[in-house]
Amino acid sequence: MPADSSPDRSPPGRVLVVASRFNEGVTRRLLEGAMTALADAGYPENRVDVVWVPGAWELPLLVKRALDTNTYRAAVALGAVIRGETPHFDYICAEAARGLGTAAQETGIPVGFGLLTCETLAQAMARAGGEAGNKGAEAAAAAIETANTLDQVDGRAAT
Protein backbone atom coordinates (compact mmCIF):
# COMPACT_ATOMS: atom_id res chain seq x y z
CA MET A 1 0.00 0.00 0.00
CA PRO A 2 1.49 3.40 -0.92
CA ALA A 3 2.40 5.61 2.02
CA ASP A 4 -0.12 8.27 1.10
CA SER A 5 -3.05 5.83 1.15
CA SER A 6 -2.40 4.30 4.56
CA PRO A 7 -5.23 4.63 7.06
CA ASP A 8 -5.25 7.69 9.30
CA ARG A 9 -3.92 6.67 12.72
CA SER A 10 -4.60 9.96 14.48
CA PRO A 11 -6.87 9.77 17.51
CA PRO A 12 -10.41 11.15 17.26
CA GLY A 13 -11.69 14.49 18.45
CA ARG A 14 -10.28 17.60 20.04
CA VAL A 15 -8.80 18.26 23.47
CA LEU A 16 -9.47 21.23 25.73
CA VAL A 17 -6.83 22.69 28.02
CA VAL A 18 -7.97 25.23 30.60
CA ALA A 19 -5.16 27.07 32.37
CA SER A 20 -5.16 29.45 35.30
CA ARG A 21 -3.35 32.78 34.95
CA PHE A 22 -2.76 32.97 38.71
CA ASN A 23 0.83 31.81 39.30
CA GLU A 24 1.26 32.02 35.54
CA GLY A 25 5.00 31.36 35.68
CA VAL A 26 4.20 27.88 36.98
CA THR A 27 1.11 27.35 34.85
CA ARG A 28 2.89 28.17 31.57
CA ARG A 29 5.40 25.42 32.33
CA LEU A 30 2.54 23.01 33.07
CA LEU A 31 0.99 24.02 29.74
CA GLU A 32 4.24 23.33 27.87
CA GLY A 33 4.33 19.85 29.37
CA ALA A 34 0.67 19.21 28.57
CA MET A 35 1.08 20.32 24.95
CA THR A 36 4.10 18.06 24.50
CA ALA A 37 2.24 15.08 25.96
CA LEU A 38 -0.80 15.78 23.79
CA ALA A 39 1.34 16.06 20.65
CA ASP A 40 2.99 12.75 21.58
CA ALA A 41 -0.51 11.23 21.84
CA GLY A 42 -1.44 12.46 18.35
CA TYR A 43 -3.01 15.82 19.22
CA PRO A 44 -1.03 18.60 17.52
CA GLU A 45 -1.67 22.23 18.49
CA ASN A 46 -4.36 22.63 15.83
CA ARG A 47 -6.50 20.01 17.62
CA VAL A 48 -6.08 21.48 21.09
CA ASP A 49 -8.02 24.49 22.35
CA VAL A 50 -6.26 26.41 25.13
CA VAL A 51 -8.39 28.71 27.25
CA TRP A 52 -7.13 30.90 30.09
CA VAL A 53 -9.11 31.73 33.23
CA PRO A 54 -8.21 34.07 36.10
CA GLY A 55 -7.55 31.40 38.72
CA ALA A 56 -8.14 27.87 39.98
CA TRP A 57 -11.64 28.76 41.22
CA GLU A 58 -12.77 29.33 37.62
CA LEU A 59 -11.37 26.06 36.22
CA PRO A 60 -14.40 23.84 36.96
CA LEU A 61 -16.97 26.21 35.48
CA LEU A 62 -15.08 26.67 32.23
CA VAL A 63 -14.29 22.96 31.89
CA LYS A 64 -17.91 21.94 32.53
CA ARG A 65 -19.36 24.53 30.15
CA ALA A 66 -16.95 23.52 27.38
CA LEU A 67 -17.53 19.78 27.89
CA ASP A 68 -21.28 20.34 27.70
CA THR A 69 -20.80 21.38 24.06
CA ASN A 70 -19.75 17.79 23.16
CA THR A 71 -16.83 19.25 21.22
CA TYR A 72 -14.08 17.61 23.24
CA ARG A 73 -12.84 14.07 23.76
CA ALA A 74 -10.90 15.07 26.89
CA ALA A 75 -9.97 18.10 28.95
CA VAL A 76 -6.96 19.07 31.02
CA ALA A 77 -7.15 21.59 33.87
CA LEU A 78 -3.93 23.36 34.82
CA GLY A 79 -3.16 25.68 37.70
CA ALA A 80 -1.09 26.24 40.80
CA VAL A 81 -2.35 27.18 44.24
CA ILE A 82 0.33 27.93 46.81
CA ARG A 83 -0.53 27.96 50.51
CA GLY A 84 -0.59 31.36 52.15
CA GLU A 85 -1.34 32.47 55.68
CA THR A 86 -5.13 32.01 55.56
CA PRO A 87 -7.50 29.07 54.94
CA HIS A 88 -8.26 30.48 51.46
CA PHE A 89 -5.90 27.82 50.01
CA ASP A 90 -7.97 24.98 51.49
CA TYR A 91 -11.26 26.27 50.12
CA ILE A 92 -9.95 26.98 46.64
CA CYS A 93 -8.16 23.62 46.31
CA ALA A 94 -11.04 21.56 47.64
CA GLU A 95 -13.72 23.25 45.55
CA ALA A 96 -11.65 23.26 42.35
CA ALA A 97 -10.92 19.55 42.76
CA ARG A 98 -14.55 18.76 43.53
CA GLY A 99 -15.79 20.81 40.61
CA LEU A 100 -13.41 19.22 38.12
CA GLY A 101 -14.37 15.74 39.30
CA THR A 102 -18.04 16.62 39.03
CA ALA A 103 -17.53 17.95 35.49
CA ALA A 104 -15.95 14.65 34.43
CA GLN A 105 -18.62 12.53 36.12
CA GLU A 106 -21.55 14.53 34.80
CA THR A 107 -20.31 14.67 31.21
CA GLY A 108 -18.59 11.29 30.98
CA ILE A 109 -15.55 13.04 29.50
CA PRO A 110 -12.18 12.66 31.23
CA VAL A 111 -10.60 15.68 32.88
CA GLY A 112 -6.88 15.51 33.57
CA PHE A 113 -6.12 17.05 36.97
CA GLY A 114 -3.11 19.31 36.60
CA LEU A 115 -3.87 21.62 39.51
CA LEU A 116 -0.85 21.85 41.78
CA THR A 117 -1.59 22.37 45.45
CA CYS A 118 1.75 23.21 47.00
CA GLU A 119 3.16 24.66 50.19
CA THR A 120 5.80 26.75 48.41
CA LEU A 121 6.67 28.20 45.01
CA ALA A 122 9.74 25.95 44.97
CA GLN A 123 7.52 22.87 45.28
CA ALA A 124 5.33 24.13 42.44
CA MET A 125 8.30 24.79 40.16
CA ALA A 126 9.69 21.32 40.91
CA ARG A 127 6.38 19.83 39.70
CA ALA A 128 6.18 22.08 36.64
CA GLY A 129 9.13 20.67 34.73
CA GLY A 130 11.68 20.52 37.54
CA GLU A 131 13.09 17.59 39.47
CA ALA A 132 9.60 16.22 40.25
CA GLY A 133 8.61 16.05 36.57
CA ASN A 134 5.84 17.94 34.83
CA LYS A 135 2.39 17.36 36.28
CA GLY A 136 0.84 19.11 33.28
CA ALA A 137 2.25 16.40 31.02
CA GLU A 138 1.05 13.73 33.43
CA ALA A 139 -2.46 15.20 33.57
CA ALA A 140 -2.69 15.34 29.78
CA ALA A 141 -1.44 11.78 29.40
CA ALA A 142 -3.93 10.57 32.02
CA ALA A 143 -6.85 12.29 30.26
CA ILE A 144 -5.98 10.70 26.91
CA GLU A 145 -5.39 7.27 28.44
CA THR A 146 -8.75 7.49 30.19
CA ALA A 147 -10.48 8.54 26.95
CA ASN A 148 -8.92 5.53 25.19
CA THR A 149 -10.03 3.21 27.99
CA LEU A 150 -13.56 4.61 27.87
CA ASP A 151 -13.61 3.90 24.13
CA GLN A 152 -12.70 0.28 24.88
CA VAL A 153 -15.35 0.02 27.59
CA ASP A 154 -17.91 1.51 25.20
CA GLY A 155 -16.90 -0.96 22.47
CA ARG A 156 -15.21 1.59 20.22
CA ALA A 157 -11.69 0.95 19.06
CA ALA A 158 -9.31 3.60 20.30
CA THR A 159 -7.26 4.76 17.35
GIJO-V244452 format. One record per residue. N is the residue number from 0. SS is DSSP state (alpha for helix, beta for strand, coil for the rest). D_CENTER is the distance of its C-alpha to the mean C-alpha in Angstrom with 2 decimals. Layout:
# GIJO-V244452
{{N/SS/D_CENTER} {N/SS/D_CENTER}}
This chain:
# GIJO-V244452
{{0/coil/37.19} {1/coil/36.66} {2/alpha/33.35} {3/alpha/32.70} {4/alpha/33.17} {5/coil/30.83} {6/coil/28.32} {7/coil/24.89} {8/coil/22.49} {9/coil/19.28} {10/coil/16.77} {11/coil/16.91} {12/coil/15.06} {13/beta/12.45} {14/beta/8.67} {15/beta/7.33} {16/beta/5.30} {17/beta/6.82} {18/beta/8.24} {19/beta/11.23} {20/coil/14.50} {21/coil/16.07} {22/coil/16.43} {23/alpha/15.38} {24/alpha/16.93} {25/alpha/14.42} {26/alpha/11.34} {27/alpha/12.62} {28/alpha/12.87} {29/alpha/9.30} {30/alpha/8.59} {31/alpha/11.45} {32/alpha/10.27} {33/alpha/7.00} {34/alpha/9.52} {35/alpha/12.06} {36/alpha/10.39} {37/alpha/9.66} {38/alpha/13.24} {39/alpha/14.54} {40/coil/13.38} {41/coil/15.26} {42/coil/12.96} {43/coil/14.75} {44/alpha/14.04} {45/alpha/16.19} {46/alpha/13.98} {47/beta/10.76} {48/beta/11.01} {49/beta/9.89} {50/beta/11.06} {51/beta/12.19} {52/beta/13.40} {53/coil/16.06} {54/coil/14.56} {55/alpha/12.59} {56/alpha/15.07} {57/alpha/14.02} {58/alpha/10.30} {59/alpha/11.42} {60/alpha/14.04} {61/alpha/12.24} {62/alpha/9.55} {63/alpha/12.66} {64/alpha/14.88} {65/alpha/12.88} {66/alpha/12.45} {67/coil/16.15} {68/coil/17.06} {69/coil/16.42} {70/coil/15.21} {71/beta/11.88} {72/beta/11.62} {73/beta/7.97} {74/beta/5.08} {75/beta/1.41} {76/beta/3.88} {77/beta/5.82} {78/beta/9.51} {79/beta/12.68} {80/beta/15.54} {81/beta/18.74} {82/coil/21.65} {83/coil/24.63} {84/coil/28.04} {85/coil/27.38} {86/coil/25.60} {87/alpha/23.20} {88/alpha/20.53} {89/alpha/21.00} {90/alpha/20.77} {91/alpha/17.67} {92/alpha/15.72} {93/alpha/17.19} {94/alpha/16.75} {95/alpha/13.12} {96/alpha/12.42} {97/alpha/14.94} {98/alpha/13.74} {99/alpha/10.18} {100/alpha/12.09} {101/alpha/14.65} {102/alpha/12.54} {103/alpha/11.50} {104/alpha/15.14} {105/alpha/16.80} {106/alpha/15.25} {107/coil/15.00} {108/coil/11.66} {109/beta/9.01} {110/beta/6.04} {111/beta/4.13} {112/beta/5.76} {113/beta/5.69} {114/beta/8.63} {115/beta/11.71} {116/beta/14.92} {117/beta/17.70} {118/coil/21.43} {119/coil/21.87} {120/alpha/20.51} {121/alpha/21.63} {122/alpha/19.46} {123/alpha/16.36} {124/alpha/17.45} {125/alpha/18.16} {126/alpha/14.58} {127/beta/13.29} {128/beta/15.24} {129/beta/18.43} {130/coil/20.40} {131/coil/17.78} {132/beta/15.40} {133/beta/12.01} {134/alpha/9.47} {135/alpha/6.74} {136/alpha/8.31} {137/alpha/8.68} {138/alpha/5.29} {139/alpha/4.94} {140/alpha/8.54} {141/alpha/8.51} {142/alpha/6.82} {143/alpha/9.41} {144/alpha/12.03} {145/alpha/11.88} {146/alpha/12.30} {147/alpha/15.14} {148/alpha/16.65} {149/alpha/16.71} {150/alpha/18.51} {151/alpha/20.98} {152/alpha/21.57} {153/coil/22.18} {154/coil/24.54} {155/coil/22.76} {156/coil/22.66} {157/coil/19.32} {158/coil/20.08}}
